[in-house]
Amino acid sequence: REKDINSTQLGKVRRFRLARGDRSVNFKGKLLSFYHAEGDSVEPQAQDKTRLETIAIFRTLTRYLIYYVLEYQNNEHISGKQVHLHATASLEGADRFIAAMAYVNKRAFFPAVIEDAQKMDR
């Protein structure tokens, strides 16, 4: 879990440093919304599937960044946690990107993470 992604950082413009593998991504922006799955319980039939651990939406000067961490389980090609970063030109693009996600715990974070970002982006 990223220490920079928490409720005390919501709405503040600042420099963020987020881990991505053995490196990090540095940028200046505003944290609009986030979700951490740590307390969620997943149905037994879904426990062996890929789930989203963390998602955060940031606004930089020119883009919206979606930072998300996936936990892969029982996948023959990949295992463990993988960190991803996706950029869109608009919040509507972020909405489309997140709406297309198909992780077992999607109902826990979508559409709430987009709705929170829209409120904070005003």
N, C-alpha and C positions, 0 to 999 in steps of 0.2 A: 504494500500500500504506500502510495506516495504521500510524504508529509505535507507537500504543498497543496494537495487536494483535500480541503476541509472547509467547514462552514465559516471559519474566521477569515478565509481568503475570498469568499464570494463577493463579487462586485468591485473588487479592488484591482486597480491597474498596477502591475508589478512585474518584475522579472521572474520567470519560472524556469526551473531546471528539473526536467523529468527524465527518469531513467528509461533507456531503451536498449536492452541487451547489456553489453559491457560498456556502452557509451551513454551519453545523455543528450537531450534536445534542450536548447536554451532559446527563450524568446520572451518578448515583452507583450503582455496582454492582460485580459480580464477574465477571471473564472466566472462563467455564467451559470453553470449547474454541474452536478456530479452525482454519482451513485456508487456505493460500495456494497458488494453482495455478502459481506462477512456474516451478517446475522440471518440471512435467508435460508430457509430450509427448502430443499429440492425433493420432489416426489421420488420415491424409491426407483421407479422405472427411468428416471431422468438422471440419476447419479453417475452413470457411466458415459455421459455425453458432454460435449463442449459447452462450457458456460462462461458467461461474462462475469469477471470479478470486479472490474472497475471501469467506469466510463466518465469522462469529463469533457465539457464543451467550453472552449475558450474563444474569445474574440481578440484578434490582433488588429493592427492598423488596417490591414487589407484582406484578411481571411478569417474564417471560423475554423478552429482546429478541434478535431475529435480525437481524444487520446483514450485508448481502451486496452484493457488487459484481459486476455482469454486464458482459461484453464482447460487444457486438452486432456481428456482421460480416455483410455482404451481406444486410441486412434493408432492405427498401424503405421502412419506416416509421421506423426508428430506427437510429442508428449510434453507435459509441464506447462509452464506459463509462457505466453508470448505477448509482447507489447507491440501495439500498432498505433499509427498516427495517420489521420486522414484530413485533408484540407478541402474546404468548400468555399465558394465565393459568397454564399448567403446562408442564412439560418434555414431557409427553405430547403437548400441543398443538404444541409446537415439532417434535417427532418427526413428527407427521402432516403439518405444513406442509412440512418438508424432504423427507419421503418423496414428496410430490406433485410435487416439482421434476422437470423433464425435460430437464436440460442435458446436453450431450454428455459432460461429464467427471463426471457424478454418481457413478459407481463409485469415483472417487478420494476423495470426501469423505463419502459416505453408505454405511453407517450409522456410520462411525468417529467423525464429529463429534458425533453424539448419544451414542454410548457413552462418549466422553471427558467430555462434559458431565455425564452421569449419575454418573460416578466423582467428578468434582470437586464436585458439588452435595451431597455427603453431609455 
